[in-house]
Amino acid sequence: MKKIKKITLWLTVFTVGLLIAGCAQPSSPTPTTSVSPTASASPTPSASPAKPFEGVNITVAVGSFMSPGVKMFVPEWEAKTGGKITVVEIPFGDLYSKLLTSFSSGAGTYDVAIYAANWIPDFAEAGYIISLEKYYPQKDNWDDVLPMMQKAMYVKGQRYSIPMDGDIIFGYYRKDALENPEYQAKFKEKYGYDLAPPKTWKEYHDIAEFFTGWDWSGDGKPDWGCLEAMGPHDVGPYIFLTRAAAYSAYPGKPGSFFFDPDTMKAQIANPGFVKALQDWIDIKKFGPPEMVTYGGGDMRGNFVAGNFALGIDWADVGIMSQDPEKSTIKGKIGYFLAPGSYDVYNYTTGKWDHFDDVQYAPYLGWGGWHASITSTCKHPDAAWDFINFLDTTENAFKAVTTPGTARNPYRYSQFVPDRWKTSAVKYDDSVDQYLEVQKEGMTHPNAQYDLRIPKAGRYIDALDKYLSQAIAGQMSPEDALKAAAQEWDKITQEVGLESQKAVYRSNYGLTP
């Protein structure tokens, strides 16, 4: 609540400033002397003012999820500047490899790349993207960006991107399921505790189980307990890591989630991760059979158009639920912080520790979409102008409140519920809770940044490969994660253990 007051005060000051500026009297025009042409003279037609980037073409590479959040602003920028934007959409699962192939070959295929924040150190250290420090003095809305999103842009004190998005993975629930008194009574009779949005993954499992296989929505068809994106080569690893964080991101031990920060030994095969993967496999039966093939887009479209009691995703579901053309659940959706656990694995002792209170570890998976200028771009001034145009205060708010853009709140000014309720989409009152849950996750003392070291995409791809085999029943959770950890350790050795450790530790404020 203190944060909301701070935001409101900031907006009030900002608004007063605008009003004062708007009320200022315009300066009087300088008088001009009219000169009559001689009889032999012909009037010279006035030339149209030149546009700053006339004839300049900028090619933008972007993950297919996020392309609508770029394309919606292209016509206006082209009309104002004379430049031309070519948007190249790359499937989500191929984005890292496609960008890396283009960059490493020096082909100069792209002028702008829009990608995951956790890849910034990788691309910056390799010289594939340029520092934007020379341009940032032109930016008038930097202080409005949330600190955790600002931090993602820096490599060795230099900013290499402009933020487009803020990412935190959290939970969704159907109010008509969990808040139904009849269902609450039946749930308590069966499980022995009150039905409410889940605080732990055990509660999440129980609720998903309870609402599976019967018509709780009243549409005449059996409904499901949960929906998540579990398909390969998509967002699955991030959804899994949201679970794993609850069991393995030990409170007060920064940097212990992905690796042992002292040795850089991969931690993804420890008992906390194994429990998380077994949990994930166990909930398959509480969703439709095709859930194991779903990517993020599939999950979102189906969740807002179907009947699923629970879901785990980024903030996109909340925005899409308000779209009357795609959603049947407007006014029926609630939000909760990604569940935690009473028991957390302590990697330093090799034992599970029990806590009296639920321990949360909100996961900032993907880290948000960020835009960078490539080192092969021939027109960096035009590229900067375009990506900055995408991030003006007005355009950024329009993007995060428009369904289907894959752009979620990342600025203080975007966390004011009344602005959402009066936006073009006219969000309902649930937006208060929607924004509060995101803010709570992003500012939580045990919030976990995504993996931010060189070759981060390779590490995630390796994890994805073995998760898919475990979900398919081809490997046990223990064997799958052991194989993934071995591959992570191999990547670390290839890149350089000491250099990786230095980058990894610096991300958590640990001494080299």
C-alpha positions as CSV (number, residue, x, y, z in Angstrom):
1,M,0.0,0.0,0.0
2,K,2.9,2.4,0.7
3,K,4.1,1.7,-2.8
4,I,0.8,2.6,-4.3
5,K,0.8,5.9,-2.4
6,K,4.3,6.6,-3.7
7,I,3.2,5.9,-7.2
8,T,0.1,8.1,-6.8
9,L,2.2,11.0,-5.4
10,W,4.7,10.7,-8.3
11,L,1.9,10.7,-10.9
12,T,0.3,13.8,-9.2
13,V,3.6,15.7,-9.4
14,F,4.1,14.6,-12.9
15,T,0.5,15.6,-13.9
16,V,0.9,19.0,-12.3
17,G,4.1,19.5,-14.3
18,L,2.3,18.8,-17.5
19,L,-0.6,21.1,-16.6
20,I,1.9,24.0,-15.9
21,A,3.6,23.3,-19.2
22,G,0.3,23.2,-21.0
23,C,-0.8,26.5,-19.5
24,A,2.3,28.4,-20.5
25,Q,1.6,31.1,-23.1
26,P,3.1,30.4,-26.5
27,S,5.7,32.9,-27.6
28,S,4.5,35.6,-30.1
29,P,5.4,34.8,-33.7
30,T,8.2,36.8,-35.2
31,P,6.6,39.3,-37.7
32,T,7.7,38.8,-41.3
33,T,8.0,41.4,-44.0
34,S,5.9,40.7,-47.1
35,V,7.8,41.3,-50.4
36,S,5.8,41.6,-53.6
37,P,7.3,39.6,-56.5
38,T,8.4,41.4,-59.6
39,A,6.4,40.8,-62.7
40,S,9.1,38.5,-64.1
41,A,9.5,36.4,-61.0
42,S,7.6,33.1,-60.5
43,P,6.7,32.0,-56.9
44,T,9.0,29.2,-55.7
45,P,7.0,26.3,-54.3
46,S,8.0,25.5,-50.7
47,A,9.7,22.1,-50.3
48,S,8.2,19.5,-47.9
49,P,10.3,19.3,-44.7
50,A,12.7,16.4,-44.9
51,K,11.9,13.4,-42.6
52,P,14.9,12.4,-40.4
53,F,15.2,8.8,-41.6
54,E,13.8,8.9,-45.1
55,G,14.9,5.9,-47.1
56,V,16.4,4.1,-44.0
57,N,15.3,0.5,-43.4
58,I,15.6,-1.1,-40.0
59,T,15.2,-4.9,-39.7
60,V,13.9,-6.0,-36.3
61,A,14.2,-9.6,-35.1
62,V,11.6,-10.5,-32.4
63,G,10.1,-13.6,-30.8
64,S,6.7,-14.4,-32.4
65,F,4.9,-14.0,-29.0
66,M,6.0,-10.4,-28.8
67,S,5.7,-9.2,-32.4
68,P,2.2,-7.7,-32.0
69,G,3.7,-5.4,-29.3
70,V,6.1,-4.1,-31.9
71,K,4.0,-4.0,-35.1
72,M,1.2,-2.0,-33.5
73,F,3.6,1.1,-33.5
74,V,5.3,0.6,-36.8
75,P,2.9,2.6,-39.1
76,E,3.0,5.7,-36.8
77,W,6.9,5.7,-36.6
78,E,7.2,5.2,-40.4
79,A,4.8,8.1,-41.1
80,K,6.7,10.4,-38.7
81,T,10.3,9.6,-39.7
82,G,10.2,8.3,-43.3
83,G,12.0,5.2,-42.2
84,K,10.9,1.6,-42.9
85,I,10.6,-1.2,-40.4
86,T,10.8,-4.9,-41.4
87,V,9.7,-7.2,-38.6
88,V,11.1,-10.7,-38.7
89,E,9.2,-13.1,-36.4
90,I,11.2,-16.0,-35.0
91,P,9.5,-18.9,-33.2
92,F,10.0,-18.6,-29.4
93,G,11.9,-21.9,-29.1
94,D,14.3,-20.9,-31.9
95,L,15.0,-17.3,-30.9
96,Y,18.2,-17.8,-29.1
97,S,19.8,-20.1,-31.7
98,K,18.7,-18.0,-34.6
99,L,20.1,-14.8,-33.1
100,L,23.3,-16.4,-32.0
101,T,23.8,-17.9,-35.5
102,S,23.3,-14.5,-37.2
103,F,25.5,-12.7,-34.7
104,S,28.4,-15.1,-34.8
105,S,28.4,-15.3,-38.6
106,G,28.7,-11.5,-38.9
107,A,26.0,-11.6,-41.5
108,G,24.3,-8.4,-40.2
109,T,20.9,-9.8,-40.8
110,Y,19.3,-7.7,-38.0
111,D,19.6,-4.1,-36.9
112,V,17.5,-4.6,-33.8
113,A,17.0,-7.7,-31.7
114,I,14.2,-8.0,-29.1
115,Y,14.8,-10.9,-26.8
116,A,15.1,-12.2,-23.2
117,A,16.8,-9.9,-20.6
118,N,18.9,-12.9,-19.4
119,W,20.8,-13.0,-22.7
120,I,22.1,-9.5,-22.5
121,P,25.4,-10.4,-20.8
122,D,25.9,-13.1,-23.4
123,F,25.4,-10.8,-26.4
124,A,27.2,-7.8,-24.8
125,E,30.3,-9.7,-23.8
126,A,30.6,-11.2,-27.3
127,G,30.3,-7.7,-28.9
128,Y,27.1,-8.6,-30.7
129,I,25.2,-5.6,-29.4
130,I,26.3,-2.1,-28.7
131,S,26.2,0.0,-25.5
132,L,23.4,2.5,-25.5
133,E,24.9,4.9,-23.0
134,K,25.4,7.6,-25.6
135,Y,21.7,7.6,-26.3
136,Y,20.3,7.4,-22.8
137,P,20.7,11.1,-22.0
138,Q,18.0,11.6,-24.6
139,K,15.5,9.4,-22.6
140,D,13.1,11.2,-20.3
141,N,11.4,8.3,-18.6
142,W,14.3,6.2,-17.2
143,D,13.4,6.8,-13.5
144,D,10.0,5.3,-14.1
145,V,11.4,1.9,-14.8
146,L,11.3,-0.5,-11.8
147,P,14.8,-1.1,-10.3
148,M,14.8,-4.8,-10.9
149,M,14.1,-4.2,-14.6
150,Q,16.8,-1.5,-14.7
151,K,19.3,-3.9,-13.3
152,A,18.8,-6.4,-16.2
153,M,20.1,-3.9,-18.7
154,Y,23.6,-3.4,-17.3
155,V,26.8,-5.2,-18.2
156,K,29.9,-3.8,-16.5
157,G,28.2,-0.5,-15.8
158,Q,26.9,0.0,-19.3
159,R,23.2,-0.2,-20.5
160,Y,22.7,-2.4,-23.6
161,S,19.0,-2.4,-24.0
162,I,15.7,-0.6,-23.7
163,P,13.0,-2.5,-21.6
164,M,9.8,-3.5,-23.3
165,D,8.3,-5.7,-20.7
166,G,8.4,-6.9,-17.0
167,D,8.2,-10.6,-16.2
168,I,7.1,-12.4,-13.1
169,I,5.4,-15.9,-13.2
170,F,2.5,-16.2,-10.9
171,G,-0.9,-18.0,-10.5
172,Y,-4.4,-17.7,-11.8
173,Y,-7.6,-19.1,-10.3
174,R,-11.3,-19.2,-11.3
175,K,-13.4,-17.3,-8.7
176,D,-16.5,-19.3,-9.7
177,A,-14.7,-22.4,-8.6
178,L,-12.6,-21.5,-5.5
179,E,-15.1,-19.0,-4.1
180,N,-18.2,-21.2,-4.5
181,P,-19.5,-22.0,-0.9
182,E,-20.8,-25.5,-1.9
183,Y,-17.4,-26.4,-3.4
184,Q,-15.6,-25.0,-0.4
185,A,-17.6,-27.2,1.9
186,K,-16.9,-30.3,-0.2
187,F,-13.2,-29.5,-0.5
188,K,-12.8,-29.1,3.3
189,E,-14.6,-32.4,3.9
190,K,-12.2,-34.2,1.5
191,Y,-8.9,-32.5,2.3
192,G,-9.4,-31.2,5.8
193,Y,-8.5,-27.5,5.2
194,D,-10.2,-24.4,3.7
195,L,-10.4,-24.0,0.0
196,A,-8.5,-20.8,-1.0
197,P,-5.9,-19.7,-3.6
198,P,-3.0,-22.1,-3.0
199,K,-0.1,-21.0,-0.8
200,T,2.0,-24.1,-1.4
201,W,2.5,-26.5,-4.3
202,K,0.9,-29.2,-2.2
203,E,-2.3,-27.1,-2.0
204,Y,-2.1,-26.4,-5.7
205,H,-2.0,-30.2,-6.4
206,D,-5.0,-30.8,-4.1
207,I,-7.1,-28.0,-5.7
208,A,-6.2,-29.2,-9.2
209,E,-7.2,-32.7,-8.3
210,F,-10.5,-31.7,-6.7
211,F,-11.7,-29.7,-9.7
212,T,-10.7,-32.3,-12.3
213,G,-13.3,-34.5,-14.1
214,W,-16.6,-32.9,-13.2
215,D,-18.8,-30.0,-14.4
216,W,-18.0,-27.3,-11.8
217,S,-18.5,-24.5,-14.3
218,G,-22.1,-25.6,-15.2
219,D,-21.6,-25.8,-18.9
220,G,-22.6,-29.4,-19.1
221,K,-19.1,-30.8,-19.8
222,P,-16.4,-32.1,-17.4
223,D,-13.8,-29.5,-16.5
224,W,-10.2,-29.5,-15.6
225,G,-8.2,-28.7,-12.5
226,C,-5.3,-26.8,-14.0
227,L,-3.5,-25.7,-17.2
228,E,0.2,-25.1,-17.8
229,A,2.5,-24.9,-20.7
230,M,4.5,-28.2,-20.6
231,G,5.4,-28.6,-24.3
232,P,9.0,-28.9,-25.5
233,H,11.0,-26.2,-27.2
234,D,8.9,-23.4,-25.7
235,V,8.3,-21.8,-22.3
236,G,8.2,-25.1,-20.3
237,P,11.6,-24.7,-18.6
238,Y,10.5,-21.4,-17.1
239,I,7.2,-22.8,-15.8
240,F,9.2,-25.7,-14.2
241,L,11.8,-23.4,-12.7
242,T,8.9,-21.5,-11.0
243,R,8.2,-24.7,-9.1
244,A,11.8,-25.5,-8.4
245,A,12.5,-22.1,-6.9
246,A,10.1,-22.8,-4.1
247,Y,12.1,-25.9,-3.0
248,S,15.6,-24.8,-3.9
249,A,16.1,-21.0,-3.7
250,Y,17.1,-21.0,-0.1
251,P,16.2,-17.8,1.7
252,G,19.2,-15.6,2.5
253,K,21.5,-17.5,0.2
254,P,21.6,-15.4,-3.0
255,G,22.9,-17.1,-6.0
256,S,22.3,-20.6,-4.8
257,F,19.4,-21.4,-7.1
258,F,21.0,-22.3,-10.4
259,F,24.6,-23.0,-9.2
260,D,26.7,-23.3,-6.1
261,P,28.1,-19.7,-6.3
262,D,31.5,-20.9,-4.8
263,T,32.1,-23.7,-7.2
264,M,29.7,-23.1,-10.1
265,K,28.5,-26.7,-9.8
266,A,25.1,-27.0,-11.3
267,Q,22.3,-27.3,-8.6
268,I,19.5,-28.4,-10.9
269,A,19.8,-32.1,-9.9
270,N,19.5,-31.5,-6.2
271,P,16.5,-33.0,-4.2
272,G,14.6,-29.7,-4.5
273,F,14.6,-29.8,-8.2
274,V,13.8,-33.5,-8.3
275,K,10.8,-32.9,-6.1
276,A,9.7,-30.0,-8.3
277,L,9.9,-32.2,-11.5
278,Q,8.0,-35.0,-9.8
279,D,5.3,-32.5,-8.8
280,W,5.1,-31.2,-12.3
281,I,4.7,-34.7,-13.8
282,D,2.1,-35.5,-11.3
283,I,-0.2,-32.7,-12.3
284,K,-0.4,-33.8,-15.9
285,K,-3.5,-35.8,-15.1
286,F,-5.3,-32.7,-13.9
287,G,-5.2,-31.0,-17.3
288,P,-6.2,-32.1,-20.8
289,P,-4.0,-34.8,-22.5
290,E,-2.7,-32.3,-25.0
291,M,-1.3,-30.1,-22.2
292,V,2.0,-31.8,-22.5
293,T,2.4,-30.3,-26.0
294,Y,1.2,-26.8,-25.1
295,G,3.4,-23.8,-25.5
296,G,2.7,-20.5,-23.8
297,G,0.4,-19.3,-26.5
298,D,-1.6,-22.4,-26.4
299,M,-2.0,-22.2,-22.6
300,R,-3.1,-18.6,-22.7
301,G,-5.7,-19.0,-25.5
302,N,-7.2,-22.1,-23.9
303,F,-7.2,-20.8,-20.4
304,V,-9.2,-17.7,-21.1
305,A,-11.6,-19.6,-23.4
306,G,-12.1,-22.7,-21.3
307,N,-12.7,-24.0,-17.8
308,F,-9.5,-24.6,-15.8
309,A,-9.6,-24.0,-12.0
310,L,-5.9,-23.0,-11.8
311,G,-3.1,-21.9,-14.1
312,I,0.5,-20.7,-14.0
313,D,1.9,-18.2,-16.4
314,W,3.3,-14.7,-16.9
315,A,0.9,-11.7,-16.7
316,D,-0.4,-12.3,-20.3
317,V,-3.3,-14.4,-19.1
318,G,-4.7,-11.6,-17.0
319,I,-4.6,-9.2,-20.0
320,M,-6.1,-11.7,-22.4
321,S,-8.9,-12.5,-19.9
322,Q,-10.3,-9.0,-20.5
323,D,-10.5,-9.4,-24.3
324,P,-14.2,-10.0,-25.1
325,E,-13.3,-11.5,-28.5
326,K,-11.2,-14.3,-27.0
327,S,-12.2,-14.6,-23.3
328,T,-15.2,-16.2,-21.6
329,I,-13.9,-15.6,-18.1
330,K,-13.8,-11.8,-17.6
331,G,-14.9,-11.1,-14.1
332,K,-14.2,-14.7,-13.1
333,I,-10.5,-14.7,-12.6
334,G,-8.3,-14.1,-9.5
335,Y,-4.5,-14.0,-9.0
336,F,-2.0,-15.4,-6.5
337,L,1.7,-15.4,-5.9
338,A,3.5,-18.5,-7.2
339,P,3.1,-21.1,-4.4
340,G,5.9,-21.7,-2.0
341,S,6.9,-24.4,0.5
342,Y,7.4,-25.0,4.2
343,D,10.4,-27.1,3.4
344,V,13.4,-25.9,1.4
345,Y,16.5,-27.8,0.4
346,N,19.7,-26.4,1.9
347,Y,22.6,-27.1,-0.5
348,T,25.3,-26.2,2.0
349,T,24.1,-29.0,4.5
350,G,22.6,-31.3,2.0
351,K,19.4,-31.5,4.0
352,W,15.8,-30.2,3.9
353,D,15.0,-27.4,6.4
354,H,11.5,-26.9,7.7
355,F,10.1,-23.4,8.3
356,D,7.1,-22.4,10.3
357,D,5.9,-20.0,7.6
358,V,5.6,-20.6,3.8
359,Q,8.8,-19.7,2.0
360,Y,8.3,-18.0,-1.3
361,A,10.7,-17.5,-4.1
362,P,9.0,-15.6,-6.9
363,Y,10.7,-16.3,-10.2
364,L,11.3,-13.5,-12.8
365,G,11.5,-16.0,-15.6
366,W,12.7,-14.7,-19.0
367,G,13.4,-11.4,-17.3
368,G,11.3,-9.4,-19.8
369,W,11.6,-8.5,-23.4
370,H,14.4,-6.1,-24.1
371,A,15.5,-4.3,-27.4
372,S,19.1,-3.9,-28.4
373,I,20.9,-2.5,-31.4
374,T,23.2,-4.9,-33.1
375,S,26.9,-4.1,-33.7
376,T,26.4,-4.6,-37.4
377,C,23.6,-2.0,-37.6
378,K,24.4,0.7,-40.2
379,H,21.9,3.2,-38.9
380,P,22.0,3.0,-35.1
381,D,20.5,6.5,-34.7
382,A,17.3,5.3,-36.6
383,A,17.4,2.0,-34.6
384,W,17.5,3.9,-31.3
385,D,14.7,6.2,-32.4
386,F,12.5,3.3,-33.2
387,I,13.1,1.3,-30.0
388,N,12.8,4.4,-27.9
389,F,9.5,5.1,-29.6
390,L,8.3,1.7,-28.5
391,D,9.1,2.7,-24.9
392,T,7.7,6.2,-24.6
393,T,5.6,6.4,-21.5
394,E,2.4,6.6,-23.6
395,N,3.2,3.8,-26.0
396,A,4.5,1.6,-23.2
397,F,1.3,1.9,-21.3
398,K,-0.8,1.2,-24.4
399,A,1.3,-1.9,-25.1
400,V,1.0,-3.4,-21.6
401,T,-2.8,-2.9,-21.5
402,T,-3.4,-4.3,-24.9
403,P,-4.2,-8.1,-25.1
404,G,-1.8,-10.2,-27.1
405,T,1.3,-8.0,-27.0
406,A,3.3,-10.2,-24.5
407,R,4.3,-6.9,-22.9
408,N,3.7,-6.8,-19.1
409,P,4.0,-3.9,-16.6
410,Y,7.6,-2.7,-15.9
411,R,7.2,1.0,-15.0
412,Y,5.9,2.6,-11.8
413,S,3.3,4.5,-13.8
414,Q,1.9,1.2,-15.1
415,F,1.0,-0.1,-11.6
416,V,-1.9,2.3,-11.0
417,P,-5.2,0.4,-11.2
418,D,-7.4,3.4,-12.1
419,R,-5.4,3.9,-15.3
420,W,-6.2,0.4,-16.4
421,K,-9.9,0.8,-15.6
422,T,-10.1,3.8,-17.9
423,S,-7.9,2.4,-20.7
424,A,-9.2,1.3,-24.0
425,V,-9.9,-2.2,-22.8
426,K,-11.7,-1.0,-19.6
427,Y,-10.3,-3.5,-17.1
428,D,-12.6,-4.7,-14.3
429,D,-11.9,-4.4,-10.6
430,S,-9.7,-7.5,-10.5
431,V,-6.9,-5.5,-12.0
432,D,-6.1,-4.2,-8.5
433,Q,-5.2,-7.7,-7.4
434,Y,-3.5,-8.4,-10.8
435,L,-1.1,-5.6,-10.3
436,E,-0.6,-6.1,-6.6
437,V,0.5,-9.7,-7.1
438,Q,3.0,-8.8,-9.7
439,K,4.4,-6.0,-7.6
440,E,4.7,-8.3,-4.6
441,G,6.6,-10.8,-6.6
442,M,8.9,-8.4,-8.2
443,T,9.9,-6.8,-4.9
444,H,9.9,-9.9,-2.7
445,P,13.2,-10.3,-0.8
446,N,13.7,-13.8,-2.1
447,A,12.7,-13.0,-5.7
448,Q,14.8,-14.9,-8.2
449,Y,16.3,-13.3,-11.3
450,D,16.5,-15.5,-14.3
451,L,19.9,-17.0,-15.3
452,R,22.1,-14.2,-16.6
453,I,25.5,-15.5,-17.7
454,P,27.0,-16.1,-21.1
455,K,25.4,-18.9,-23.0
456,A,22.3,-18.7,-20.8
457,G,20.2,-19.9,-23.8
458,R,22.3,-23.0,-24.1
459,Y,21.8,-23.9,-20.5
460,I,18.0,-23.5,-20.7
461,D,17.9,-25.5,-24.0
462,A,19.7,-28.3,-22.3
463,L,17.3,-28.3,-19.4
464,D,14.4,-28.3,-21.8
465,K,15.7,-31.3,-23.6
466,Y,15.7,-33.5,-20.4
467,L,12.5,-32.1,-18.9
468,S,10.7,-33.2,-22.1
469,Q,12.1,-36.7,-21.7
470,A,11.0,-36.9,-18.1
471,I,7.5,-35.7,-18.9
472,A,7.2,-38.2,-21.7
473,G,8.2,-41.0,-19.3
474,Q,11.4,-41.8,-21.1
475,M,13.6,-40.9,-18.1
476,S,13.0,-40.6,-14.3
477,P,13.1,-37.2,-12.8
478,E,16.4,-38.0,-11.0
479,D,18.1,-39.3,-14.2
480,A,16.8,-36.5,-16.4
481,L,18.0,-33.8,-14.1
482,K,21.3,-35.5,-13.4
483,A,21.9,-35.6,-17.2
484,A,20.9,-31.9,-17.5
485,A,23.3,-30.9,-14.7
486,Q,26.1,-32.8,-16.3
487,E,25.5,-30.8,-19.5
488,W,25.3,-27.6,-17.6
489,D,28.7,-28.3,-16.0
490,K,30.1,-29.1,-19.5
491,I,28.9,-25.8,-20.9
492,T,30.5,-24.0,-17.9
493,Q,33.8,-25.6,-18.6
494,E,33.6,-24.8,-22.3
495,V,32.9,-21.1,-21.7
496,G,35.4,-20.9,-18.8
497,L,34.5,-21.8,-15.2
498,E,36.3,-18.8,-13.6
499,S,34.8,-16.2,-16.0
500,Q,31.3,-17.7,-15.6
501,K,31.7,-17.7,-11.8
502,A,32.7,-14.0,-11.9
503,V,29.7,-13.0,-13.9
504,Y,27.3,-15.2,-12.0
505,R,28.5,-13.9,-8.6
506,S,28.4,-10.3,-9.7
507,N,24.7,-10.7,-10.6
508,Y,23.9,-11.4,-6.9
509,G,26.2,-8.8,-5.4
510,L,28.7,-11.4,-4.3
511,T,32.4,-10.6,-4.2
512,P,34.5,-12.2,-7.0
